[in-house]
């Protein structure tokens, strides 16, 4: 009943207001919200934010965070794509509707691109960008990312482990790139002071 309610096409007629019926309704809501974290959508948002940061007079710190977030998303997307093709894990749709449970590494067929979830990766990356930019609302951003992961499972597109890996991968890549960019920015800002200090040390005092 649970499997039918989650991945079926119609709600169980004899089980109105039961757990399975409500689970099916929950899945219907998931279908309309799961694409909020499509990779193209998230990258488009970050690209627009990067352009605004460049031409709208944002502070240097804000520019750094936005550009680093965009770069981190690109890195996460590339790594996800490589792992998807390399593992070739079948999606739940392939198991329940086609009876195909085989792994096909290096497959270019979308049916075997389950691990990790691209939507969850994008959600994790966007979550980390928003946490870095607006840490006060971190619980909201985490809740949004977790909801996207749930929708990917309820719609039958991914296994739970796919979404966990995607969420971790996206957030980790953004955090790593942001840390790297911030470190480089700090080092560059300190270069004039270090240069001036070295001159004062080397030049003789008159």
Secondary structure by P-SEA (a helix, b strand, c coil): ccccccccccccccccccaaaaaaaaaaaaaaccccccaaaaaaaaaaaaaaaacccccaaaaaaaaaaaaaaaaaaaaaaaaaaaaccccccccccccccccccccccccccccccaaaaaaaaaaaaaaaacccaaaaaaaaaaaaaaaaaaaccccaaaaaaaaaaaaaaaaaaaaaaaaaaaaaaaaaaaaaaaaaaccccc
